[in-house]
Amino acid sequence: MAKVLLVNPKNNQFPWIPIGLISIGAVIKEKGHGVKIIDREINKDDDYLMHVLKRFNPDIVGINSYVGKTLFDLMKIAKIARENSNALIVVGGIQATVAPKPFLDYEDIDYIVRGDGELALLDMCNLIDKNKKDFSKIPNVNYNEMRPFINLDDFPLPDYSLVDVKKYPLPTFMTSRGCYGKCTFCYNNYYWKKFGKSCLRFYNSKNTIEMITGVVDKYNIKDFYIVDDNFANKSRRTAEVCNGLSKHNILFTCDLRAENSDDAVLNALRRAGCFAIQFGIESGSQKILDFIKKGTNVKQNAEAIRQCKKFGIFSDASIMIGLPTETVNDMKMTVDFINKSKPDNVCAKKFTPFPGTEIWEYCLDKKIVKEPKILVDFTDFEFLNNAGPNVSEIPTELLEKTVNSLDKTYNLSGIKKAVKLIRMGHYRYMLYKTVKKIGGMVSEKP
């Protein structure tokens, strides 16, 4: 039996359940191998990591990867694992998938896994059971060929018992992988199109309902977040899932594309317990929406917010300011859109281009950004703290001032939401958010 320690690096932000790790862990565990998960957003102490390494004595330490400052902790985890175990150190996740070379060049990393990690990690474990540690021919490992995307329903559901669910202020579920959108700021469609692959996959209705209600019932959860890029649409699956959830006394938030916010979908979501929807509004300028290939228009975005008001669902507008080609006038259109459509809340961020996306290639081609060469270079690209380069035509000071102003403008709406959520039972999540807001989140410090 091989033993695998899966580690989620800390980023000093809101702690989300590492769904990718509990999905991989479920597959490895089902086949009889040992699995432990450390989420460094929950257990940040280096001594705790060293203790687990020495006591569990894993054969593999698997680390999740994202772009940005979290890479500093990834490098620390790899170094601690190297110094305190004999484990092979394997890195997977989005960043290792789209930019593998800097990881393979890093001295404390042995292998990377691109794309779905379930079968690659399982193959590694099976080879270890045969006293073999040469993973160089396993599909998805390093630069090897990519195997087809897995069918989610062929594998066990994510194993939430591998983490302490009660330590997360807002439990999360992912009922699909990928997105059908063609947004240039997202890696999903652009990256996988290079391999001729469609990246969108769903759990079927039965498994989706079983996954959510099983965890909700076991841990007595009152509210949660479905983190799919686009949870609901006009499909039969949406109707079946919403009907199944409606039989439980729950509240949840989800993400939705504006064009799917018609009466039938929103009515089904409301009956299922949907309390709030976040829309990727991105911009109030049609020029910018077309540039990023959002596939929606300003009118549709305004209508989505209006529909939420009609059905009594809290609307969250996700906004990006500072995109390439964006001017001061484009930014003003976004502010005007918010003022006129009046979403219940706004999540505004300074735009940062991410590797593996079409807009990243655009920025490199236009020499707006320099191509990172080593792993530490990628730490500059993240959306927290207004970090990262200004790739727009908007003066940096005005850009950051506008983003901060939008956040302050909607503090009152946030308070209204908090009061309503607390009355409806969302006390753990809102208490966490309130304490962090008052004390100042670590990620908001310079």
C-alpha positions, 0 to 999 in steps of 0.5 A: 500500500502506497501512502500519499500526503496531499497538501494545499498551499496557503495564500492567506485568504478565505479558506475553501475546501480543496475539492481537487485534492479530496477528489483525487484522495477519494480515488486513491483511497478506494483502491486501498492506498493511504491518503492524508490531506493538509490544507495550509489555509487551515493548518498553517504551522510548519511544525504540523507539516513536519510532524505529519511527514515524519509520522505518516511517512508518505511515499508521495507528497502531492502539492496543488499549484496556483499562480501568485504569492501562494507559490512561495508556500508551495516552494516551502512545502517542497523544501520541508518535504525534501528535508523531512521525508523520503517522499517523491514530490509531485506538483499538480493543479492549474499552474503546473498544467499550463506552465510545467517547466519552472516546476520541473526546474525547481530543485525540490520538485520531482514530477508534475502532473498536468490535467486530471490528477486522479489516474496519474496519482493512482498509477504512481501508487500502483508502481510504488506497490511494485517497488518501482519509482520511475513515473516517466512513462505515465500519461499526464506526468511531465511532458508525456502524452495527455490521456482523455479527460476522465468521466466524473461518474466513473469515479467515487464522489469527492471524499469530504471526510479527508478534511475537517469540514466544520473548520471551513466557514462556507463548505463548497461543492463542484458538480462539473469541471470546465466551462463552455465559455470562450473568455480570453482571461480563462485557461479552460477553453483556450488551453485545452483547445490546443489538445483538441479537447472539450474540457466541460464535464458534469456529474450526472443528476443522481451523483450531484444530488447524492454528493451535496445532500450526503455531506449536508446531512452528515455535517448538518450544513445549512449553507454552502457554495456551488463553485462551478463556473456555470452551475445552472442552465436550461438543461434537464439536468439543472431541473433534476438537480434543483428538484432534488435539492428543493426537498432539503432545507438548505441555502446556497450560492452559485455562479451563473452566466447572464444568458442563463438567468431566465424565469425557468432557471431562476425559479428552479434555483430559488425553489432549490434554496439558492440565496445568491448568484454571482455573475461574471459581469466583468465590464460595463463596456461592450467593447471590453466584453467583445475583446475578452470574448465574454459572449454576453452583452451589457443588456443581458448583464443588466437583465440578469441583475433585474431577474434576481431582484424579481425572484428575490435572489441576492445578486453579486456582480463580479467586475474586472477593471484594468483589462488590456485596451481598457480606457478611462472611458471604458472604466466609467461605463463600468461604474455607470453600469453598476450605479444604474443596474444596482446589483446587491453586491460588487466584487471588483478586482484589478485585472491580472493576466494568468498563464495559459490564457489567450489574454496572457499570450496577447500581453506577451505579444504586445510586450505588456508583460515579460514572460516569467522564466523561473518559479518565483517570477510567477508570484507577481501575477495575482488578483489580491491586493491590486497586485500585478502589472497594470496592463490597461490604458488607465493610470494605475493610481486612478485604476486602484482608486476606482477598485477600492471605491467600488468596494467601499460603496458596497459595504452597506449592501454587504452589511444588509446581506450579512444581517439577512444571512445571519437571520437565515442561519448563515452565521458561521460564514458571516461571522468569519467574514465580519471578523476578517473585515474588522481585523483586516485580512492578512491578504489585504496587508502590504 
